[in-house]
Amino acid sequence: MHEDARQTAHAPTPGWVGAYLERIGAARPPRADAAALRELQLRHLMSVPFENLSVHLGQDVVLEDEKLVDKIVADRRGGFCYELNGAFAALLRELGFRVVPLQAQVFGDGGRLGIPYDHIALRVETDDGAGPWLADVGFGDHALHPLELAVRTEQSDPSGTFRFREAPQGDLDLLRDGSRQFRLDLRPRVLADFRAGAWYHRTSPDSHFTRSLVCSRCTEDGRVTLRGRTLITTVRGERHTTELRDDAEVLAAYHDHFGMALTRPPVVRPPLTM
């Protein structure tokens, strides 16, 4: 099947685009240029949380455009990388951007690389001839603006200094403030290619997503994160931690900081035995 057909086989109807833009507080851009991409990525990061609650609420993660968009727009939820960048890719395509998913392996403790398809990021081409760009709304605390894929010098961002460095077999390592973040494979992928990675991260005892709860998003002056019953706010570099006393305070935090109307607080569920 042609790549474009494979990408849009489960695409939602265009009527959802306005609702998605309203969800992230963005107007429909007049053209698919670099400025529009930058604005869309920033607004997405400030509106839609990076979270792994589905893992612990017993909810499936379905890597199809319609399901991913519904979770973010209709359910007012977030997700982890496969969900957030999968949905964002669907939005960008409808707005006229040319988008290709790329797979990456995240650097862990001791510089060890994670599994193949550990992370999904997006190669985006704009209609003004700039770029191509690496767009990413699914890596948690990360670059707020798209990064130029062809540039090997340092790129300044509100969240740090980023640089792409050549790696073996034509891959690229992405560094933030000198520390390696992930290794990017530049070969085009499709969303279905990431199903095994998503399954691993929501079931394996070796995945950090099965061992903890996280819900986090950017704010105007920092970041707000809820880890289990610990609320962490960072304001202009100053970190504040509050231990929430009961379920009512936890549910209120999800509602007030992330717009989530949960009926019960998620708790860490034991992962499946591998």
N, C-alpha and C positions, 0 to 999 in steps of 0.2 A: 504494500500500500504506500502511496506517496506520503511523504512526511507530513505535509500540511493537512492531508485528510486524516491521518492517524491522530494528529493533535486535536482536531475539531470534531472527532467522531462523537464525543459526549458533551459538546459545547452547549452551554445554556443559551436561550434565546436572547437577542439583544435588549429586550425590555428590562433586564436586570441591571444594565450598566448605570442608569441614573440612580438606582437604589444603592449600588456599590459606591458610586462617587459621593452620594450623600452620607453614607456610612463613614467615609474617611474625611468628610468635610472639604471636598474638592469640587471645583467646577469642571465641566467637560472642556478640555483644552482645545483651542482652535486648530492646532496642528500637533503632530506627533514629533516634536522636536526635543532637544536635550533639556531645555528649560522646563518643559512640561513633565518629562520623565523625572527630573530632580524634585519637582514639586509633589508629584504623585507618590514617589518613594517616601519622602519626608512625612507627608500627611498620613500615609499608611502606617508608618512606624509609630506615629503619635496617637493613632486611633485604634489599631488592631493589636491586641497583645500577643506576644510569644508565650504560649502555654501548652502544657502537656496534660491537661485535666482529663481528656478523653481516655487516656491510658488507665487512669485510676477510677473513672466513672463507669468502666465497662463498655465504652462506646467504640464502635468500629471506626477505622480511618479508611475511607474509600477515596482512592486517587482518581476521581473523575471530576471534570470541571464543574458540572452542575452541583454535585454534592459539596465540593469545597466552597463554591460561592454561596450556596445556601447556608452553610455553617457560619460564615463570616457575616453575611448580609441579613438573612432571615433570623438566624439564631443569636446574632450579636455576640459571637464567640471569636476566639483566635485560633491558634494551632501551633504546630511546630513546623520545621522548614518545608516539608513536603506539601503541607496544606497551605501555608501562607504564600510561598512562592508559586505554587500551582495555581491558586486563585488569582494572584497578582498577574501572572502570565496571561490568564484568560482575559482579565480586564485590559491589559496593555494591547493585546491583539485586537480587541474590539475597538480600541481607540486609534488604531492604525500603526502601532509599533510592530516591528519584526522581532520576534522573540524565539530564542532557542534555549531549552533547558540544558544545563551542564552539570555533570556529577563531580563531586569533590569528596575528599577524605580529610577529616578533621585531625589536626595534630593534638594528641593527648599527652598524658604524663610521660616524661622522658623523651618527648619528641616522637612517640610512637604514632603511626598513622592508623586511623580507624578503618572500618570496613569499606569496601567499594560501595558507592551510592550512599555514603554516610550523610551527605548533604546535597541539596539541590540549590543551584544558583542560576541566574538568568543572563544570557547574552542578549543584549538589546541593541537594535539598530534604529536610529532616528532618521527622519526625513530631511534633516538639515546638513547631512554629511559629517556630523561630528561622531566621535566614538570609533568603534563600537564600545558599548558600556557593559560593565558587570553591575546588574541591579540585584539587590538582595534585601528582602524584608523578613527573612526567616532565620537569622543567625543570632537573635537576641541582641545583646549590647555590641553593636557593630557600627560600620560606616553609615552615617545618615544620608549621604549622597551617593549616587552611582559613581563607580570608578572607571577610568579609561583603561580598557583592556590592553591596548597597544603601547601604553606608556610604561617605561621601566624605571623612571625616576620617582621620587617621593610625591605623593598626592596628599594635600592637606584636607582635613575633614574636621568638623566640630568635635568628633569623638576621637581624634588622633591623627597620626601620620601613617599612611598606607603605601605599600610598594609591592609590585609584582616582581618576582625573581624567577628566572628560568630554572626549571627542574628537569629531571630525567624524562626521556621519552616524549618530549614536547609539552610537558605539563608546566603549570605555573604555581609557585608557592605565593600565597598572599600573606604579607607581613603587616602587623599593626604595631607601631612604635618599636620595631625591631624584632617582635615576637611572631613566630609563624602561626597562622590561624588555620589555614587549610590548603591542601594541594588540589588544584583545579585541572581537570581533564577537559581539553578544549573541543573534544569531539561532540557533535550534536546528539542529544538524547530526546526521548519523549517521556511524558509523565508516567506511562505504564512501566518504564524501565526501573522506577524507584520503588515498586511494590515490595520487593524483598527487603530493601533497606528500611522501609516504614514498618514492615512486620517485625523485623529484628528489634527496632528501637521501642516498639510497644509491647514486646513479649520477653525479650532476653534479660536474664538476671545480670548480664554484663553491660546492659545499656543504662546510662545514668538517668534516662527518662523513666525507667521502671522503679528506680530507687528513691525518687524524690518528687515533690510537687513544686511547680514553678508557674507563675503568671507574672508577666513583666511587660512594660511598655515605656517608651520615651515620653518625657514631659517637656514643657517649654524651657525649663531650667535644670533638667536632669533626668531622673528615672524613678519609677515606682515599681517595686517588686514584692510579690507575696509568695513566700516559701513556706508552705504548710500554714502555721499560725504566726509566722514572723513577717511583719510588714517592714520593708526597707525603703526609705525614701532618700534619694540623693538630690540635693539642691545646691547648684553651683559648686559641686565638688565636695560638699559636706554631707556625710552619711548619718542618717538617723534610723534607729532600729526600735520597733515597738512589738512586744509580745502580746498577741491578742488573747483575751481571757476565755472566751467561750465561742460556741458555734454562731451565736447571734452576731458577735463582732467580726467573725470570719466572713459570714455572708454579707454583712454590711460593707466590708472592705472590697469584696468582689464587685459589689454593686456600685459603690462610690468611686472606686479607682479604675474599674475596667468595664463598667456598664453591664455586668452579667447578673441576671436574675436567677440564681441557683436556688433549688429547694433544699439541698443538703450540702454541707461542705464535703469536698472530695477528700479521701484519705488514701494513703499509699497502700496499694493492693500488692500482695505477693506476686512476683512474676511467675509465668509458666515455667515448669521444669523443662530444661532443654536437654 
